């Protein structure tokens, strides 16, 4: 199973929107194999000084742990789908 890290912090409306979008894109994939291959992990950057320094005001940021590719907000669902589909 592949992982997606969603870098965020508490009380971040954009982070909540990004998480909802990830869940919607995965649910709408029409392919159970695609949905099942992703584990979404929400990471609070305030608990790690390195992550806080790296992402700071850029959150939400999504990282594919299999490729270490990053997707910075804002992004539309179509860009998120492409990001998840590209190996």
ZIZI-V571007 format. One line per field, one symbol per residue. phi: phi as a letter, one per 40 degrees, with the letter a starting at -180 (. if undefined). psi: psi as a letter, one per 30 degrees, with the letter a starting at -180 (. if undefined). burial: # if it has 16 or more other C-alpha atoms within 10 Angstrom, else .. A space follows every 50 residues. Layout:
BEGIN
phi = ???
psi = ???
burial = ???
END
This chain:
BEGIN
phi = .cbbcbcaacfbcccccccccdcccccccgbdcccccbbcbcbccccadc ccccbfccccbbbcccbgcbbcccacdcccdcccccc
psi = klkkkjkalkhjeeeeeeeeeeeeeeegfgjeeeeffkjkjkkjffgjee eeeeecgflkkkkjfffgkkjkkkkleeeeeeefek.
burial = ...######.....##.##.##..##.............#.##.#..... .#...#..######......#........#..##...
END
